[in-house]
Amino acid sequence: GHALVARFLPETDAVNKITIIPRGRAAGITWFLPEERDFKFKDQLESELSVAFGGRVAEEIVFDRISTGAANDIKQATDLAQRMIRSWGMSEKLGPLSYAKNEEQIFLGREIAQHRDYSDETARKIDEEINTLIDSTYNLAKKVLEENLDILHKLADLLLEKETVQGKELDELIFSM
């Protein structure tokens, strides 16, 4: 799922390798060739969020059920979405404001009570914007995989056969269909 979403969305890093050989807690991994950048644009970050949801969405589409396998992807996506809205002002509704004040972790690596300089209503708006961003990028990943379900199945078959697929082989598979 991650590889196909990345391959079909603009502004994503190139897929280097996909494997179903377990590594640590991961049942499989997609490696990317990250492009060196000093900063990223909002659309690039939105594509990254969709890629992060690729595995969970593929699971949902193919098996009609979900597992704990995407836990780390979900955590990373949630953290990125929060930074986009709270730190980088990437919300049209909230404007170019930072709501990430005093997030320094001051006590044993964690802050006991989070201090904030905004109202409960603003906190609700921040939460809504984060949820909207997560929902839209999740749905984009779902759309990409539903539109390319035949390729998803072919890629799964190829991975079952070979266990590891190179980025070039993924491109060959996509263009042969």
Buried (B, 14 or more C-beta within 10 A) or exposed (E): BBBBBBBBBEBBBBBBBBBBEEEEEBEBBBBBEEEEEEEBEBEBBBBBBBBBBBBBBBBBBBEEEEEEBBEBBBEEBBEBBBBBBBEBBBBEEBEEEEBBEEBEEEEEEEEEEEEBEEEEEBEEBBEBBBEBBBEEBBEBBBBBBEEBEEBBEBBBEBBEEEEBBBBEBBEEBBEEE
